């Protein structure tokens, strides 16, 4: 529950008991329960209003699911196209860079060949 362990919950309850006293704790719990119930009811009302509005506009749950699936498919397709292009681009770039580095290394070796230090 919210990532709170048993010991932490007992500690929180102890602090609440110390702050408010044993007389107020049941009243606070009752008030919090009512608030949670009101929040749940408000959320359900909002969901039902959204669903009624969607049905009034000709959208049902199945068509919304289909639309969402199509959008997700298009997004995944675009991602794969973009990532595929960047993978080919990076491999080509790395290959060209490696050949350039090898060529420069050979040029430096040929220039510094007679001048190398003796250890």
N, C-alpha and C positions, 0 to 999 in steps of 0.2 A: 504494500500500500504506500505509494508515493516514495518508495525507496527508504522507508523508515523501518528500522528493526524493532524487535520487542523491547530491548533495553532502552532505546531512544524514546519509544512511545511511553514507557513507564516514567521516564525522566520528565517528559513534557507534561504528563498528567500530574506528576508531583509538583511541578512549577505552577501549573494552573490551580491546583488545590491550595498552594501556599499564597498565590496572589488573590484569589477570589473567595476562598473559604469553602467549607463543605456545604454551606447553605445555598450558595449561588451556582455551584457546578451543575446540578441537574437542570436548573433554569437555563444556563448557557447552552448545555447540550440540546435541550428541547428547541431553543431558538435557532441554533445552528442546523438542526434537523429540518425545521420548517423552511429555513432559507435554502437549503439544498433541494428540498421538494419544489419550492417555487422556481428555482433555477432550472430544474429538470422540466417542469411544466412549460416554462417560457421557451426552452430549447425545442421541446416537442411542438409547441405552437408555431414557432418560426419554421421548423421543418415542414409542417403540414401546409402552411401558407405558401411556401416555395413550391411544394408539390402541386397544390391547387393551381397556382399561377402557371406552372409548366403545363399541366393538363389543359388549362383554358387556352393556351397558345398552341395546342396540338402536339405537345411533346410528352411522351410517356416515358416510363423508366427504361423500357427496352430501346427506344430510339436514342435516349441520352447515353445509354451504355454503348450503343453502336457508334455514336458520334465520338465519344471519348476514346473508344478503341481505335477508330480511324485516325484521330488526331495523334494518339500515341504511336501508331504505326508509322505515320508520316514523320514524326519527330525522330523515331529510331532509325528510319531510312536515311534521313538527312544526316544524322550523327554518323552512321556507318559510312556514308559517302564522304563526309568531311574527314573522318579519321583515316579512311583508306587512302585518300589523296595525300594527307600529311605524312602517312607512313611511307608511301612511295617517294614523296618529296625528300623526306629526311634521309632515307637510304641512298637516294641518288646524290644528295648533297654530301653525305658522309663519304661516299665512294669517290666523288670528285675531289673532296678535300684531302682524302688520304693519298690519292695519286699526286696531287700538287705538293703535299708535304714530302713525299718520297722523292720527287723531282728536285725540290729545294735542298733536301738532305744530300742527294747525289752531287748537286752543284757545289755545295759547301765542302763536301769531301774532296772533290776534284780540285777546288781552289786551295784548300788548306792541306792537301796531301804532303807537299814537300816542306811545309812550315810547321808540322806537328811538333809539340813539345816532347822532349825525352824525359821520362820519369826516372 
